[in-house]
C-alpha cells in the first residue's frame, strides 16, 4: 500500500515528541517513501477545549487521501474532522474517547478503525460507543502510555492497512507475548 502522507496527532497535554514519535519510528521502516507529519496541536498545553483544538485542526493543510493516526484526544479530533467534511481521510484512533468537552462522534465511517482499552482509566466510560462508530478493537493490554505499546500497535496498524485480518494479528501478538 502506498501512503503519501501520514499525520500523527498527539493527545491532550502531549507533544509531537511523545507517543506519536514512538509510533512513527515503528511505522516508518515499512513505508520509507511516506512523508510523516507530527504537528503541535493547541491542546498540548492541556487547557484548551477540544472544540477549539478541532477548529484549529480544520484550518490545517492535510492533503487529500492522507492517513491520520491520533492518540487519545488526537484520535477523537481526527475522527470528528473526518465526519465533518473530510471523508477522504483514513483515520486510526488509538486509545481515544468517543467524546470530550463539546466534541462527540456521531456516525460510523468505513475508513476508520479504533484500537482502545475500555480498562484505560483516562478514557474509561467514554469508549462504549466505539463498535458503533468504527471497526473497533478493545485491547485489555493497551494502556494510556501508548509509547510502551508502539511496536504491537504498529503491527496492528499495518495489518489493517494491508487488508489482513486484524483479529488474527491480535491473536498472534497475544500468543507470542509481543504485547
C-alpha positions as a Markdown table, in Angstrom:
| # | Residue | x | y | z |
|---|---|---|---|---|
| 1 | Unk | 0.0 | 0.0 | 0.0 |
| 2 | Unk | 1.4 | 3.4 | -1.0 |
| 3 | Unk | 0.8 | 6.1 | 1.6 |
| 4 | Unk | 1.9 | 9.6 | 0.6 |
| 5 | Unk | 1.2 | 11.3 | 4.0 |
| 6 | Unk | 0.7 | 10.0 | 7.5 |
| 7 | Unk | -0.3 | 12.6 | 10.1 |
| 8 | Unk | 0.2 | 11.6 | 13.8 |
| 9 | Unk | -1.8 | 13.6 | 16.3 |
| 10 | Unk | -0.9 | 13.7 | 20.0 |
| 11 | Unk | -3.2 | 13.7 | 22.9 |
| 12 | Unk | -4.2 | 16.4 | 25.5 |
| 13 | Unk | -1.1 | 17.6 | 27.3 |
| 14 | Unk | 1.1 | 15.6 | 24.8 |
| 15 | Unk | 3.6 | 16.7 | 22.2 |
| 16 | Unk | 4.9 | 15.7 | 18.7 |
| 17 | Unk | 7.9 | 14.2 | 20.5 |
| 18 | Unk | 6.0 | 11.8 | 22.7 |
| 19 | Unk | 4.0 | 8.7 | 21.8 |
| 20 | Unk | 3.3 | 9.8 | 18.2 |
| 21 | Unk | 7.1 | 9.9 | 17.7 |
| 22 | Unk | 7.4 | 6.3 | 19.0 |
| 23 | Unk | 4.6 | 5.2 | 16.7 |
| 24 | Unk | 6.3 | 6.9 | 13.7 |
| 25 | Unk | 9.6 | 5.2 | 14.5 |
| 26 | Unk | 7.8 | 1.8 | 14.3 |
| 27 | Unk | 5.8 | 2.6 | 11.2 |
| 28 | Unk | 8.5 | 4.4 | 9.1 |
| 29 | Unk | 10.6 | 1.3 | 8.2 |
| 30 | Unk | 7.7 | -0.3 | 6.3 |
| 31 | Unk | 6.9 | 2.9 | 4.4 |
| 32 | Unk | 10.1 | 4.9 | 3.9 |
| 33 | Unk | 8.6 | 6.9 | 1.0 |
| 34 | Unk | 5.8 | 8.3 | 3.1 |
| 35 | Unk | 6.0 | 11.8 | 4.5 |
| 36 | Unk | 5.3 | 11.8 | 8.2 |
| 37 | Unk | 3.8 | 14.8 | 10.0 |
| 38 | Unk | 3.6 | 15.3 | 13.7 |
| 39 | Unk | 2.0 | 18.8 | 14.2 |
| 40 | Unk | 1.9 | 20.5 | 17.6 |
| 41 | Unk | -1.8 | 20.8 | 18.4 |
| 42 | Unk | -3.4 | 23.5 | 20.5 |
| 43 | Unk | -4.4 | 21.0 | 23.2 |
| 44 | Unk | -0.7 | 20.4 | 24.0 |
| 45 | Unk | -0.9 | 22.7 | 27.0 |
| 46 | Unk | -3.8 | 20.7 | 28.4 |
| 47 | Unk | -6.0 | 23.8 | 29.0 |
| 48 | Unk | -7.6 | 24.2 | 25.5 |
| 49 | Unk | -11.1 | 22.9 | 25.0 |
| 50 | Unk | -11.4 | 20.0 | 22.4 |
| 51 | Unk | -13.7 | 22.1 | 20.2 |
| 52 | Unk | -11.0 | 24.9 | 20.0 |
| 53 | Unk | -8.3 | 22.4 | 19.1 |
| 54 | Unk | -10.7 | 20.9 | 16.4 |
| 55 | Unk | -11.3 | 24.3 | 14.9 |
| 56 | Unk | -7.5 | 24.8 | 14.6 |
| 57 | Unk | -7.1 | 21.3 | 13.1 |
| 58 | Unk | -9.7 | 22.2 | 10.4 |
| 59 | Unk | -7.6 | 25.1 | 9.3 |
| 60 | Unk | -4.5 | 23.0 | 8.8 |
| 61 | Unk | -3.4 | 21.7 | 5.4 |
| 62 | Unk | -3.9 | 18.0 | 5.3 |
| 63 | Unk | -3.6 | 16.6 | 1.8 |
| 64 | Unk | -6.5 | 14.6 | 0.4 |
| 65 | Unk | -6.4 | 10.8 | 1.0 |
| 66 | Unk | -4.0 | 11.2 | 3.9 |
| 67 | Unk | -3.9 | 8.7 | 6.8 |
| 68 | Unk | -4.4 | 10.3 | 10.2 |
| 69 | Unk | -3.4 | 8.4 | 13.3 |
| 70 | Unk | -4.5 | 10.1 | 16.5 |
| 71 | Unk | -3.6 | 9.1 | 20.1 |
| 72 | Unk | -6.2 | 9.9 | 22.8 |
| 73 | Unk | -7.8 | 13.3 | 22.1 |
| 74 | Unk | -5.8 | 13.4 | 18.8 |
| 75 | Unk | -7.8 | 10.4 | 17.6 |
| 76 | Unk | -11.1 | 11.9 | 18.6 |
| 77 | Unk | -10.3 | 15.1 | 16.7 |
| 78 | Unk | -9.2 | 13.2 | 13.6 |
| 79 | Unk | -12.4 | 11.2 | 13.6 |
| 80 | Unk | -14.6 | 14.2 | 14.1 |
| 81 | Unk | -12.7 | 16.1 | 11.3 |
| 82 | Unk | -13.4 | 13.1 | 9.1 |
| 83 | Unk | -17.1 | 13.2 | 9.9 |
| 84 | Unk | -17.4 | 16.9 | 9.2 |
| 85 | Unk | -16.2 | 17.2 | 5.7 |
| 86 | Unk | -13.0 | 15.2 | 5.3 |
| 87 | Unk | -14.4 | 11.7 | 4.5 |
| 88 | Unk | -11.4 | 11.3 | 2.1 |
| 89 | Unk | -9.2 | 10.8 | 5.2 |
| 90 | Unk | -8.5 | 7.4 | 6.7 |
| 91 | Unk | -8.4 | 7.6 | 10.5 |
| 92 | Unk | -6.9 | 5.3 | 13.1 |
| 93 | Unk | -7.8 | 6.2 | 16.7 |
| 94 | Unk | -5.5 | 4.9 | 19.4 |
| 95 | Unk | -6.9 | 4.8 | 23.0 |
| 96 | Unk | -9.2 | 7.6 | 22.1 |
| 97 | Unk | -12.5 | 8.5 | 23.8 |
| 98 | Unk | -15.7 | 9.0 | 21.6 |
| 99 | Unk | -16.3 | 12.4 | 23.3 |
| 100 | Unk | -14.5 | 15.1 | 25.1 |
| 101 | Unk | -16.0 | 18.6 | 26.0 |
| 102 | Unk | -18.4 | 19.5 | 23.2 |
| 103 | Unk | -16.7 | 17.2 | 20.6 |
| 104 | Unk | -18.6 | 13.9 | 20.1 |
| 105 | Unk | -18.5 | 11.4 | 17.3 |
| 106 | Unk | -21.9 | 10.8 | 15.7 |
| 107 | Unk | -21.6 | 8.3 | 12.9 |
| 108 | Unk | -19.7 | 5.3 | 11.6 |
| 109 | Unk | -17.4 | 5.7 | 8.6 |
| 110 | Unk | -15.9 | 2.9 | 6.6 |
| 111 | Unk | -12.3 | 4.1 | 6.6 |
| 112 | Unk | -12.0 | 4.4 | 10.4 |
| 113 | Unk | -10.6 | 2.0 | 13.0 |
| 114 | Unk | -10.2 | 2.3 | 16.7 |
| 115 | Unk | -7.7 | 0.5 | 19.0 |
| 116 | Unk | -8.5 | 1.2 | 22.6 |
| 117 | Unk | -8.8 | -0.3 | 26.1 |
| 118 | Unk | -12.1 | 0.1 | 27.9 |
| 119 | Unk | -9.9 | -0.5 | 31.1 |
| 120 | Unk | -7.8 | 2.6 | 30.5 |
| 121 | Unk | -8.7 | 5.0 | 33.4 |
| 122 | Unk | -8.1 | 8.1 | 31.3 |
| 123 | Unk | -10.8 | 7.3 | 28.8 |
| 124 | Unk | -13.0 | 4.9 | 30.9 |
| 125 | Unk | -16.7 | 5.5 | 30.4 |
| 126 | Unk | -16.1 | 7.1 | 27.0 |
| 127 | Unk | -15.4 | 4.1 | 24.8 |
| 128 | Unk | -18.6 | 2.1 | 24.8 |
| 129 | Unk | -19.8 | 3.6 | 21.5 |
| 130 | Unk | -16.6 | 2.6 | 19.5 |
| 131 | Unk | -18.2 | -0.5 | 18.0 |
| 132 | Unk | -21.0 | 1.6 | 16.5 |
| 133 | Unk | -18.6 | 4.3 | 15.2 |
| 134 | Unk | -15.7 | 2.3 | 13.7 |
| 135 | Unk | -14.1 | -1.0 | 13.2 |
| 136 | Unk | -13.2 | -1.3 | 16.8 |
| 137 | Unk | -10.8 | -3.4 | 18.9 |
| 138 | Unk | -10.9 | -3.3 | 22.7 |
| 139 | Unk | -7.5 | -4.4 | 23.8 |
| 140 | Unk | -7.3 | -5.1 | 27.5 |
| 141 | Unk | -3.4 | -4.9 | 27.5 |
| 142 | Unk | -3.3 | -1.4 | 26.0 |
| 143 | Unk | -2.6 | 1.4 | 28.5 |
| 144 | Unk | -2.7 | 5.1 | 28.0 |
| 145 | Unk | 1.1 | 5.2 | 27.7 |
| 146 | Unk | 1.0 | 4.2 | 24.1 |
| 147 | Unk | 4.7 | 4.6 | 23.7 |
| 148 | Unk | 5.0 | 1.4 | 25.7 |
| 149 | Unk | 2.9 | -0.3 | 23.0 |
| 150 | Unk | 4.2 | 1.3 | 19.8 |
| 151 | Unk | 5.5 | -1.9 | 18.3 |
| 152 | Unk | 2.4 | -4.0 | 18.7 |
| 153 | Unk | 0.2 | -1.1 | 17.7 |
| 154 | Unk | 2.3 | -0.6 | 14.5 |
| 155 | Unk | 1.8 | -4.3 | 13.7 |
| 156 | Unk | -2.0 | -3.9 | 14.1 |
| 157 | Unk | -2.0 | -0.7 | 12.0 |
| 158 | Unk | -0.1 | -2.4 | 9.2 |
| 159 | Unk | -2.4 | -5.4 | 9.3 |
| 160 | Unk | -5.4 | -3.1 | 8.9 |
| 161 | Unk | -3.8 | -1.0 | 6.1 |
| 162 | Unk | -2.7 | -4.1 | 4.2 |
| 163 | Unk | -6.2 | -5.6 | 4.4 |
| 164 | Unk | -5.2 | -8.5 | 6.6 |
| 165 | Unk | -7.2 | -9.9 | 9.5 |
| 166 | Unk | -6.7 | -7.6 | 12.4 |
| 167 | Unk | -8.3 | -10.2 | 14.7 |
| 168 | Unk | -5.7 | -12.7 | 13.6 |
| 169 | Unk | -2.9 | -10.2 | 14.1 |
| 170 | Unk | -4.1 | -9.6 | 17.6 |
| 171 | Unk | -4.2 | -13.3 | 18.3 |
| 172 | Unk | -0.6 | -13.7 | 17.0 |
| 173 | Unk | 0.6 | -10.8 | 19.2 |
| 174 | Unk | -1.1 | -12.1 | 22.3 |
| 175 | Unk | 0.1 | -15.7 | 21.8 |
| 176 | Unk | 3.7 | -14.7 | 21.1 |
| 177 | Unk | 3.7 | -12.3 | 24.1 |
| 178 | Unk | 4.5 | -9.5 | 21.6 |
| 179 | Unk | 2.5 | -7.2 | 23.9 |
